[in-house]
């Protein structure tokens, strides 16, 4: 959960969660502090959903920056587990990030020059 009051900004993470999940929650809440304004409780549902989508997307990029994961061999059979351990995030997040990278590569390969 993130909280703002004037210039004071705070992120609270549940310490009972596994450390990899805590890390993902941190990136998610950091996005809300850096990129979003207003109180979600008072927002229309569609705008709240947009902010949540943005925070999930931000989490993938912040937790697994492309310039850092490019140093790994994507063809390695256990690449998801390797990235999960190296970046201290869940294998699910690593899988999502790798999937999105592969989709972008496919799209770029099909785009004529």
Helices and strands as residue ranges (DSSP letters): E 2-5, E 8-11, H 19-35, G 40-42, H 45-63, H 66-69, H 79-87, H 91-110
